[in-house]
Amino acid sequence: YTKQKPVNRPSQDDIDGLIIGGEPVKPPFKYPYMVFGKECGASLISANVLLSAAHCAGFVDVQIGRHDLNDNTEKYETFRVVEEVPHPLYDETTSDY
């Protein structure tokens, strides 16, 4: 593998609601186990466990049930993260593990 430079993450104000190169899911809400936290996505892999990329560490609250991050009329749930388990080999200075 090759080492990559640290990722410059956008601020909450810069989020356009789409994954880079992504397209809206049809029908909306097709994947109810998708989670939004900070500026990253995650997957709900069991009733109370999320899986995200290592560089997305630091979620405080997450939202489940979102489709369009720009639509404030959506009904969704917000949960507090109570424990974070980082990958033991993750290096935040290089984004490698």
C-alpha positions as CSV (number, residue, x, y, z in Angstrom):
1,Y,0.0,0.0,0.0
2,T,1.0,3.6,-0.3
3,K,0.8,6.2,2.4
4,Q,-1.7,8.9,1.9
5,K,-1.8,12.5,3.1
6,P,-4.3,13.3,5.9
7,V,-7.7,14.0,4.6
8,N,-9.0,17.6,4.8
9,R,-12.6,17.1,5.9
10,P,-15.3,19.7,5.1
11,S,-17.0,21.6,7.8
12,Q,-20.7,21.0,8.5
13,D,-21.6,24.1,6.5
14,D,-19.9,22.7,3.4
15,I,-21.8,19.4,3.3
16,D,-23.9,19.1,0.1
17,G,-25.7,16.0,1.3
18,L,-24.2,13.7,-1.3
19,I,-21.3,11.2,-1.2
20,I,-18.6,12.4,-3.7
21,G,-19.7,11.0,-7.0
22,G,-22.8,9.5,-5.4
23,E,-26.4,9.7,-6.5
24,P,-29.6,9.8,-4.4
25,V,-30.9,6.5,-3.3
26,K,-34.2,5.4,-5.0
27,P,-36.5,5.0,-3.3
28,P,-35.6,7.4,-0.5
29,F,-34.9,5.7,2.8
30,K,-34.0,2.4,1.1
31,Y,-31.1,1.9,3.5
32,P,-32.4,2.6,7.0
33,Y,-29.2,1.4,8.7
34,M,-27.2,4.2,7.3
35,V,-26.0,6.7,9.9
36,F,-24.7,10.3,9.7
37,G,-22.2,11.6,12.3
38,K,-20.1,14.7,12.1
39,E,-19.1,14.8,8.4
40,C,-18.9,11.0,7.9
41,G,-21.3,8.2,7.3
42,A,-21.5,5.0,9.3
43,S,-23.4,1.7,9.2
44,L,-25.6,0.4,11.9
45,I,-24.3,-3.2,12.2
46,S,-26.3,-4.2,15.3
47,A,-28.9,-2.7,17.6
48,N,-26.3,-0.4,19.3
49,V,-23.1,-0.7,17.3
50,L,-21.9,1.6,14.4
51,L,-19.0,1.0,12.0
52,S,-17.3,3.9,10.4
53,A,-14.0,4.6,8.8
54,A,-11.1,5.1,11.3
55,H,-10.6,8.8,10.2
56,C,-14.2,9.5,11.2
57,A,-13.5,9.1,14.9
58,G,-15.0,11.6,17.3
59,F,-18.7,11.2,16.8
60,V,-20.6,12.8,19.7
61,D,-24.1,12.5,18.3
62,V,-25.3,10.5,15.3
63,Q,-28.5,10.7,13.2
64,I,-30.3,7.6,12.0
65,G,-33.1,7.9,9.4
66,R,-31.8,10.7,7.2
67,H,-32.1,10.8,3.5
68,D,-31.4,14.4,2.6
69,L,-29.1,16.3,5.0
70,N,-30.4,19.6,3.6
71,D,-34.1,18.7,4.4
72,N,-34.8,19.8,7.9
73,T,-38.4,18.5,7.7
74,E,-37.2,14.9,7.8
75,K,-38.0,12.8,10.8
76,Y,-35.0,11.1,12.2
77,E,-33.5,10.0,15.5
78,T,-30.4,11.4,17.2
79,F,-28.3,9.2,19.5
80,R,-25.4,10.0,21.8
81,V,-22.2,8.0,21.2
82,V,-21.2,6.5,24.6
83,E,-18.1,4.5,23.6
84,E,-15.6,4.6,20.8
85,V,-13.3,1.8,19.9
86,P,-10.5,2.9,17.5
87,H,-8.7,0.5,15.3
88,P,-5.5,-0.3,17.2
89,L,-3.2,0.3,14.3
90,Y,-4.8,3.5,13.0
91,D,-2.4,6.4,12.6
92,E,-4.3,9.8,12.4
93,T,-1.2,11.6,11.0
94,T,-1.2,9.5,7.9
95,S,-4.7,7.9,7.8
96,D,-3.0,4.6,7.5
97,Y,-3.5,1.4,9.6
